[in-house]
Amino acid sequence: MRNSSEILRFKGEQNENKEAMTEILLPFISLIASLFFVILFIAFGWYVVWTLFLKKFGFVRELLGVNGPETSTKEKTQRTRKTRKD
């Protein structure tokens, strides 16, 4: 049978191990969480800028490989100005 000092020493060692694991895991978890939130914030900002501003420019869509509805050749020819021949 173990005496009370051995039991207390064993519990103390367990507490020390838990504290050591907490000291290692807490910074790691906070780093991962902060990186997640930074990436989430950047993605949300990009989405807002895209929907409000960037999707209007064909150059940016072409760079990203996102093609919107293409205009037909008839629409392009109808848009050109007709010059008068006098």
Backbone as CSV, one residue per row, in Angstrom:
resi,resn,N_x,N_y,N_z,CA_x,CA_y,CA_z,C_x,C_y,C_z
1,MET,0.834,-1.172,0.000,0.000,0.000,0.000,0.885,1.244,0.000
2,ARG,0.484,2.217,-0.783,1.257,3.454,-0.875,0.901,4.371,0.281
3,ASN,1.891,5.055,0.729,1.597,6.024,1.778,1.168,7.349,1.133
4,SER,0.714,8.259,1.929,0.119,9.495,1.419,1.143,10.383,0.715
5,SER,2.402,10.346,1.119,3.406,11.189,0.464,3.671,10.728,-0.964
6,GLU,3.647,9.410,-1.204,3.837,8.900,-2.564,2.670,9.278,-3.455
7,ILE,1.470,9.223,-2.932,0.285,9.580,-3.709,0.322,11.068,-4.064
8,LEU,0.685,11.904,-3.106,0.758,13.345,-3.374,1.852,13.661,-4.383
9,ARG,2.973,12.962,-4.291,4.055,13.174,-5.251,3.610,12.762,-6.655
10,PHE,2.888,11.659,-6.769,2.392,11.194,-8.059,1.413,12.204,-8.660
11,LYS,0.510,12.731,-7.831,-0.437,13.736,-8.318,0.291,15.015,-8.710
12,GLY,1.331,15.346,-7.986,2.121,16.527,-8.327,2.809,16.379,-9.666
13,GLU,3.321,15.190,-9.943,3.948,14.930,-11.239,2.925,15.029,-12.367
14,GLN,1.709,14.542,-12.138,0.675,14.643,-13.158,0.328,16.105,-13.433
15,ASN,0.231,16.907,-12.380,-0.067,18.325,-12.561,1.046,19.032,-13.319
16,GLU,2.299,18.666,-13.018,3.431,19.260,-13.734,3.386,18.889,-15.211
17,ASN,3.020,17.648,-15.528,2.913,17.224,-16.921,1.799,17.979,-17.643
18,LYS,0.681,18.183,-16.962,-0.427,18.928,-17.566,-0.029,20.374,-17.814
19,GLU,0.690,20.965,-16.864,1.136,22.347,-17.035,2.126,22.461,-18.187
20,ALA,3.008,21.481,-18.315,3.981,21.492,-19.409,3.273,21.369,-20.758
21,MET,2.292,20.493,-20.836,1.539,20.339,-22.085,0.758,21.610,-22.406
22,THR,0.213,22.252,-21.374,-0.526,23.495,-21.575,0.410,24.585,-22.077
23,GLU,1.615,24.649,-21.537,2.587,25.649,-21.970,3.012,25.426,-23.411
24,ILE,2.979,24.211,-23.875,3.356,23.915,-25.256,2.169,24.090,-26.197
25,LEU,1.018,23.577,-25.816,-0.139,23.586,-26.713,-0.811,24.949,-26.835
26,LEU,-0.851,25.720,-25.787,-1.558,26.998,-25.831,-0.968,27.957,-26.859
27,PRO,0.342,28.162,-26.918,0.876,29.034,-27.972,0.631,28.473,-29.372
28,PHE,0.729,27.174,-29.526,0.506,26.548,-30.836,-0.937,26.749,-31.293
29,ILE,-1.879,26.527,-30.397,-3.296,26.695,-30.740,-3.602,28.161,-31.030
30,SER,-3.030,29.070,-30.267,-3.290,30.494,-30.514,-2.684,30.937,-31.843
31,LEU,-1.534,30.397,-32.212,-0.933,30.715,-33.506,-1.812,30.226,-34.649
32,ILE,-2.283,28.999,-34.562,-3.149,28.449,-35.607,-4.454,29.234,-35.699
33,ALA,-5.032,29.582,-34.568,-6.286,30.344,-34.571,-6.078,31.732,-35.151
34,SER,-4.987,32.387,-34.806,-4.746,33.728,-35.341,-4.508,33.684,-36.844
35,LEU,-3.770,32.692,-37.343,-3.582,32.550,-38.787,-4.906,32.290,-39.502
36,PHE,-5.748,31.483,-38.902,-7.066,31.210,-39.480,-7.879,32.492,-39.608
37,PHE,-7.904,33.300,-38.549,-8.690,34.527,-38.585,-8.105,35.561,-39.553
38,VAL,-6.802,35.615,-39.681,-6.187,36.534,-40.646,-6.552,36.127,-42.065
39,ILE,-6.457,34.842,-42.372,-6.811,34.366,-43.706,-8.294,34.575,-43.975
40,LEU,-9.132,34.350,-42.983,-10.569,34.582,-43.127,-10.857,36.065,-43.384
41,PHE,-10.185,36.951,-42.665,-10.367,38.387,-42.850,-9.937,38.827,-44.251
42,ILE,-8.807,38.315,-44.730,-8.332,38.652,-46.076,-9.304,38.145,-47.130
43,ALA,-9.803,36.920,-46.972,-10.758,36.370,-47.940,-12.053,37.170,-47.957
44,PHE,-12.535,37.558,-46.799,-13.760,38.367,-46.739,-13.535,39.727,-47.386
45,GLY,-12.400,40.354,-47.124,-12.080,41.645,-47.736,-11.978,41.544,-49.242
46,TRP,-11.339,40.470,-49.740,-11.227,40.268,-51.182,-12.617,40.085,-51.791
47,TYR,-13.475,39.341,-51.138,-14.827,39.124,-51.654,-15.594,40.447,-51.749
48,VAL,-15.488,41.282,-50.724,-16.197,42.562,-50.731,-15.655,43.460,-51.831
49,VAL,-14.337,43.548,-51.958,-13.744,44.378,-53.001,-14.102,43.839,-54.379
50,TRP,-14.126,42.528,-54.524,-14.476,41.930,-55.811,-15.913,42.272,-56.196
51,THR,-16.853,42.086,-55.274,-18.258,42.310,-55.614,-18.563,43.787,-55.828
52,LEU,-17.876,44.677,-55.127,-18.186,46.093,-55.262,-17.401,46.797,-56.368
53,PHE,-16.216,46.300,-56.699,-15.361,47.085,-57.569,-14.692,46.290,-58.690
54,LEU,-13.980,45.239,-58.365,-13.080,44.606,-59.324,-13.782,43.829,-60.435
55,LYS,-14.964,43.315,-60.190,-15.600,42.498,-61.228,-16.052,43.332,-62.417
56,LYS,-16.020,44.650,-62.277,-16.413,45.523,-63.376,-15.330,45.650,-64.438
57,PHE,-14.110,45.306,-64.088,-12.994,45.479,-65.008,-12.622,44.152,-65.656
58,GLY,-12.620,44.153,-66.983,-12.298,42.941,-67.729,-10.870,42.495,-67.531
59,PHE,-9.969,43.446,-67.320,-8.562,43.096,-67.143,-8.354,42.214,-65.913
60,VAL,-8.999,42.563,-64.813,-8.853,41.770,-63.586,-9.492,40.402,-63.772
61,ARG,-10.656,40.350,-64.420,-11.301,39.054,-64.683,-10.420,38.191,-65.560
62,GLU,-9.773,38.813,-66.543,-8.900,38.055,-67.438,-7.678,37.531,-66.691
63,LEU,-7.124,38.330,-65.788,-5.969,37.882,-64.999,-6.316,36.684,-64.130
64,LEU,-7.521,36.711,-63.554,-7.929,35.629,-62.661,-8.551,34.452,-63.402
65,GLY,-8.787,34.597,-64.679,-9.385,33.512,-65.451,-10.871,33.365,-65.226
66,VAL,-11.523,34.449,-64.826,-12.963,34.424,-64.592,-13.609,35.216,-65.719
67,ASN,-14.278,34.507,-66.610,-14.924,35.186,-67.723,-16.410,35.270,-67.471
68,GLY,-16.910,36.483,-67.533,-18.344,36.685,-67.369,-19.051,36.350,-68.665
69,PRO,-20.317,36.681,-68.765,-21.035,36.424,-70.007,-20.425,37.237,-71.138
70,GLU,-20.064,36.552,-72.194,-19.405,37.219,-73.301,-20.444,37.844,-74.219
71,THR,-20.083,38.988,-74.773,-20.991,39.652,-75.693,-20.819,39.051,-77.077
72,SER,-21.896,38.939,-77.772,-21.830,38.347,-79.104,-21.298,39.374,-80.098
73,THR,-20.944,38.911,-81.295,-20.390,39.814,-82.300,-21.451,40.778,-82.810
74,LYS,-22.721,40.370,-82.798,-23.779,41.273,-83.214,-23.874,42.471,-82.286
75,GLU,-23.788,42.204,-81.007,-23.854,43.295,-80.038,-22.667,44.229,-80.204
76,LYS,-21.509,43.671,-80.513,-20.324,44.503,-80.709,-20.476,45.379,-81.947
77,THR,-21.027,44.829,-83.015,-21.170,45.622,-84.234,-22.267,46.661,-84.080
78,GLN,-23.278,46.372,-83.322,-24.339,47.345,-83.114,-23.867,48.499,-82.238
79,ARG,-22.897,48.284,-81.431,-22.411,49.319,-80.557,-21.485,50.307,-81.286
80,THR,-20.910,49.871,-82.397,-19.985,50.757,-83.095,-20.751,51.912,-83.717
81,ARG,-20.095,53.028,-83.770,-20.743,54.211,-84.347,-20.753,54.139,-85.856
82,LYS,-21.815,54.552,-86.377,-21.908,54.609,-87.840,-21.510,56.015,-88.272
83,THR,-20.649,56.067,-89.239,-20.224,57.373,-89.750,-21.064,57.728,-90.965
84,ARG,-21.368,58.985,-91.045,-22.153,59.454,-92.192,-21.257,59.635,-93.389
85,LYS,-21.769,59.260,-94.520,-21.013,59.442,-95.751,-21.760,60.495,-96.590
86,ASP,-21.289,61.671,-96.583,-21.931,62.750,-97.358,-21.185,63.054,-98.617
